[in-house]
Structures are given as structure tokens and as C-alpha cells.
Amino acid sequence: MSKLENPVLMATIGAAQGLRGEVRVKSFTADPVALGDYGNLHSADGRVFEVLEIREAKNVVVVRFRGINDRNAAEALNGLELFIERDNLPDEDLDEDEFFYADLEGLEAVDGTGKSYGSVTGVFDFGAGDLLELKGPGRRPVLIPFTEWSVLEIDLEGGRLLVDPVAAGLVDDKDESAGNPFSKKSK
């Protein structure tokens, strides 16, 4: 199996469930039971997983994969991340202003003057809202909030995000207000 060119993380396998080779899976799809609708799932090491059965459980789905027939084989999969190729995601279901988070990766973050703050290298949600990771040449990665105040415009065709560097926390408010006659100056 060749490596996926544009992988999208779809799920992470958890603990084994029962004795028949089923596993508990944390699905990142809108409808967790639809995990198998995107085609075969792939691991980073090149293995391919075909969903045979899937059912909902409390916070996960329970999945049986082809070739995983006992508890030992299921336990060996714990922690494995499963991906699909980006092209397998259905673009026709998206509205005009909708996109997949995977489409944001690689976009350059610029402000209104064209100054670059790096490119998006990841999208994260640690529970308090979505964050974009930006990384530029010779810079450490930085996380910015993915909100309408910090990310003003998304131009997928142009490969850019228009950001407000103050709202995104990329510059100090004092740096931006130095030339602004309407800003409050501290004494």
C-alpha cells in the first residue's frame, strides 16, 4: 500500500470490545456511524482497514474490521489513528462558505498589509474552541484562535487566510496602536 498523499484523520482506535475482535473507536466524523462510508481506512504504517460492522456506543462507535477476529488482534490496534485520502471526502455536500479543516492546512496567514505570519500546519480543539497552528521559516509554531475576530477571511483558491494580528494574539496591542490616533494610550 502506498502512502496517502493528503491524509485526513478520521478516527482513533481505542480498547478492544468483547472477544470477537471488535474495537472501540473515537470517530471524528459528523455522524460517527458513517465512518465506513468513506471507503477503506488507512493507518500511518500503510495498513488498510475495511469496516464490516459498526454500531454506536456511549461516546464512541464499536467497529469490527475485516481480518481482526479475536481480542488479541483487537488489543494490538489500541491507539492507532485511521486516515482517508482527502479526495474521498464529499465536496458536493458542502455549502459555498463551508470547508474541511484539512483544507486549511498549508494556507498562508497574512494581515491586511500582506505581512505573513506563517502557514497553517494544524487545526486543534482542546475543548475551549478551535485553534490554528501557524509556523513560518525560522519561527516557533504559534496557536491562534480560529474565530471570526482573528480570522477575517478564508481564501482557499488563493491559498491565504486574512488575520487580525491583534485579535489573533500575534502582535501586542501596543505595537499596533502606536500609529493609530483612535487607540487609547496608557500613561
Secondary structure, 3 states (H helix, E strand, C coil): CCCCCCEEEEEEEEEEECCCCEEEEEECCCCHHHHHHHCCEECCCCCEECEEEEEECCCCEEEEECCCCCHHHHHCCCCCEEEEEHHHCCHHHCCCCCCCHHHHCCCEEECCCCCEEEEEEEEEECCCCEEEEEECCCCCCEEEECCCCCEEEEECCCCEEEECCCCCCCCCHHHHHCCCCCCCCCC
